[in-house]
Amino acid sequence: QKRLQYLLCRFVEIISDSSSRPVVLFLDDLQWADIASITVIRQILESSRSSRFLLVGSCRNDEMSDDHPIWNLISSVQKFDVNATIINMSQLDKYLVNEMLSDALCLFPRDTRPLADILYHKTKGNPLFFSRLMVSLSRDVLLRFNLSRRRWEWDEEKIQSMKIPDDVADFLTNSIGRLPPDVQAALSTLSCFGASTHMTVIQVLEAGLDLRLKDSLEVSVTEGLLEKTDETFQFSHDRVQEAAYNMLNSQDRAKRHLKYGLALCMRATLDDNNGMIFTAVGQVNRTGPEIIYSAEEKSLISASNFRAGRKAMGLSDFGSALKFFERGIDFLHNDHWDDDYEFSLEIFDCAAKCAYAIGDHEKLKLLSNQILVSARSFEGKLNVLCYTINLLCDASLLDKAIEKCTWLLSMLGVEFSWASSRDTTLILVEKMRSILSGHSNEFLLQYIKMKDHSKIIAMKVLSRLNITLVLSRPDFSPVATLQMVELSLTHGMSPMSAIGFVYLGSMLASLGHMREGSRFVKLALNIVQLFGSKELAGEVMAISTQTAAYVEPMQSAIEFHMVGHKSSQEVGDIRSASLNFLLYCGGLFWSGAHLNRVKVRYEEACRFMEQHNMLSMMQTEGRWKINKLINGYESGIDIPVVTSKHCVDDKNLYARKYFHFQNMYVTFIYRDFGKMKSAAEKFIESKFEGWTILVAPGAQAFIFGLVSFWIFRQTHDMQWLAQGTASKDLIQKWEETSEWNFFHKRNLLEAEEHFCRNNYDKARLCYNVAISASKEHKFIHDEALACELAGHFSFEMGDMSAALEYFTRSNESYYEWGAIAKATAVFNHAVFTFQNVNAQP
């Protein structure tokens, strides 16, 4: 569903940008639009930046409550500077009725005015009522064409005396009631399928239920009640369909839906027709198990809903899939766990997966409890136990998640070692490097396949444990990674081996073995492709893309996060979809993308995560940081609410360090020395030393190095000089594999270091190299920062002309980046400083 929404948005954007004429999209009857449709409309409006696109929607406000999603849509899009205009359309007045009548009958308005007055009085100006009444008058020969006079004529007295219902619905019902019985019956049958019905459905009903529909429907076409294409019969207006449907009483409707649905289910089972199965379950699901007494029919309906649910999952529509699975469960008989265990387990398991995918945690708990109580084996409970672990992680209950993982491993006969120190882990890593050095990627891809089911399950649990340890107990995450690789080498390769090798590659990269790490990252991607493991593609791509950003240009590398985001959505892996989206947003920021673009992407990521009940401090911190740069240092709250909640929980060490880094970055950018120094000290105290290479550590090392050098110049505390030098050395190591991403950063750090050590000529040279390289490599934000720091250096050196030039370039670069408030702050600082200098005697 998300993939289709994205593609539709891109389609509209491309067409509106490339078309020589403005593009107009008209949507009717929006009062019936469901939440999914409203979501698509909102995304189209919010993502379309073209002034050449216009959306026109119509709805009946008398059928909409005050809390209808349409009103929320209008208010939400206005926040994205989308102009929304509401036009209230009233009924036709006498003038318009006469104008329409004059045009239809090809007569002067003065000739048709008496008839127009009568029709207006009877229809109250309702357009549908007016058009259907005209058809009725023609059929009853009260409005007729006189061939001798070559004009239309009518009998005003008889038309005036006609008894017509006040309501258009009653009028349509009466009109249908005047048709032959077989035509009425055919219309009623068609009305059970909504506004339009495919010809294939009609053919199935005729063959399976011995109905005679097509000829009768052709009569309705001549009456103007239906419209016909090559493949469908469609009601000419929704009110016509309502009138035909309302001619059936509630009991008759339920029986018809069941009868039609069962016939279509039988045919869909034989033909494997996707469209047919959705139509079939759409019919039977409008009934209930209480009116079905046949066990065979219940089994057919349950199986059909299961099949429709699997089809919907294949289309990434997990919301609809869950509804199908739930309906299939409703039709299961009381002893289904005993009589049809395998099917019961499968349909409950699929429903639980969909509930997790759409963030419906309450339904997930209910479905999981059913499986945990009724499953006959530990393997049958595994999937919902993994969902439970994911929920604990999503709620930042990391200790409970770890406890659940280690319990599961012990049940599988796999013991997790908690005795490893960092030194011991490094020894184990070197041992694994030595083992793998004798095996090429080609050899590993052709290695034996894992067949021990308990080990396959253990690999799944270890993968969940690994990501949890990364966040809370990073010293132990390599243990889980190495255990997964060891199981793969001992018992054979499995799809989950991709997770082990991608984290191994990331870990080796973080230890400085960048090229070796890249090798195993590529191996992980190849394992995903080898096994066709779509469910793992998102997580593998999230980690591999972060590693790639230390080898390839960051601007291009991070785009693969959106590929991972889409891949994760397709299989319902919302956790990896969210991770990829947030890492993409962070990568956009640190690669120098325009802040308005980054802001929009963060907003989209936040909506996506909120929609799926995925709480993350990064989504709040990202917006907070951008808000400060665009709107000003004093804008908004100081401590984001979500982040502060995470930081209260000391178990999430990554969240704590990330929070203090963001505070350090913003206070450094706005030259608030006191708060910056405090944030830097807390950043050091965070004591989070991860084994996974991410874009964030690269940014953290760079900014922390600059912060450390500034603190040293103010305090002359040698530990800060040492901290800055260590950051520079780390950046220099990464420069060996990606000069594009780190050359300018290393030069700026060297410039600041030379400034601290009073090597002013070398500092000046390094500032200029950093500025030039930042510009060449498209890191506009780093160019702005380098110019600003060069300006402060030049000012300290007494070179006012150079300082003014640097501050001017910094101001321009910040503006180009989109950091309006920061650009203004640089300009104001320069003006204030030079005014004070000129004022001195």
Number of C-alpha atoms within 10 A of each C-alpha: 19 17 16 13 17 15 12 16 20 15 13 20 20 13 15 21 18 12 11 9 11 14 18 13 10 9 13 12 11 17 18 14 16 12 12 13 13 16 15 18 20 19 17 22 24 19 18 20 14 15 11 17 20 16 13 11 14 15 17 13 14 7 9 15 11 9 8 16 18 24 12 13 16 16 13 14 18 13 10 12 11 16 11 13 8 8 7 9 10 8 12 17 14 18 14 14 24 24 18 18 22 19 13 10 14 12 14 13 17 11 11 22 18 12 19 23 16 17 22 21 12 21 22 19 18 17 15 16 20 22 13 19 20 16 14 15 16 14 12 10 13 16 18 15 14 11 8 6 8 8 12 15 15 17 13 14 10 10 17 15 9 11 9 15 14 12 13 22 18 13 18 22 20 14 17 22 14 10 14 11 12 14 22 19 20 20 25 22 22 23 24 21 19 14 18 19 19 17 16 12 21 19 16 19 21 14 12 15 12 10 15 17 19 16 12 17 23 18 15 22 17 11 17 14 21 21 18 18 9 7 10 15 22 21 25 16 14 15 16 24 25 19 22 25 21 15 18 17 9 11 10 11 19 19 16 19 22 25 16 23 26 22 19 25 27 18 19 20 16 9 11 11 12 15 13 23 25 22 20 28 28 18 22 27 22 13 18 13 17 7 11 14 9 10 12 10 16 19 15 19 28 27 22 27 31 28 23 27 30 21 19 20 22 15 17 24 24 29 20 18 27 29 19 27 27 22 22 28 20 16 23 21 15 9 9 15 17 10 11 12 14 13 16 19 20 15 24 23 23 23 29 26 25 28 25 28 26 22 21 16 18 11 17 25 18 11 20 23 14 15 24 16 9 16 18 13 9 14 13 17 20 19 20 23 20 19 21 19 24 21 22 18 23 17 15 21 18 24 17 13 24 22 12 18 25 19 16 21 21 12 13 18 12 17 13 16 11 9 9 14 11 11 9 10 18 14 12 16 19 12 12 15 14 11 11 15 11 8 10 11 17 10 10 16 15 11 15 15 14 18 12 11 11 15 21 22 17 24 27 21 26 26 21 21 27 25 20 26 23 22 20 23 21 20 18 23 25 26 21 25 26 19 19 29 25 15 19 26 18 11 17 20 23 23 24 27 26 31 31 28 26 31 32 29 30 27 23 24 26 20 14 16 16 24 15 16 26 22 17 24 29 18 22 29 20 16 26 22 14 13 13 12 16 15 19 21 26 31 24 25 28 28 24 27 26 25 28 27 22 28 21 17 18 24 19 12 19 26 16 19 28 20 18 27 28 24 23 27 25 23 23 23 24 24 24 25 27 26 23 30 27 26 23 28 29 20 25 23 21 20 24 21 20 18 23 14 14 23 21 16 20 25 17 19 21 23 14 17 23 14 12 19 19 20 18 21 19 22 25 18 21 21 18 21 17 20 19 23 23 22 14 18 20 9 13 12 10 11 14 17 12 15 20 14 12 21 19 11 14 12 17 22 23 21 26 25 20 22 24 22 24 19 22 26 20 20 22 22 19 17 14 13 17 11 15 23 18 14 22 22 13 18 22 14 12 19 12 21 14 22 20 23 26 23 21 16 16 21 18 19 20 21 20 25 31 25 27 24 29 23 22 19 17 10 10 13 13 14 13 20 22 16 20 28 20 14 23 24 17 17 24 19 16 22 19 15 17 19 19 21 26 25 20 29 31 25 24 32 29 25 29 33 28 18 20 18 13 11 13 18 11 15 24 17 14 24 26 19 19 27 27 15 22 26 17 13 21 17 23 25 26 26 29 29 22 31 29 27 21 28 26 20 22 21 20 12 12 11 13 16 11 17 24 21 16 26 28 19 21 29 26 20 22 28 21 17 24 23 26 19 20 22 26 17 19 20 18 13 13 21 14 11 14 15 11 10 11 8 8 6 4
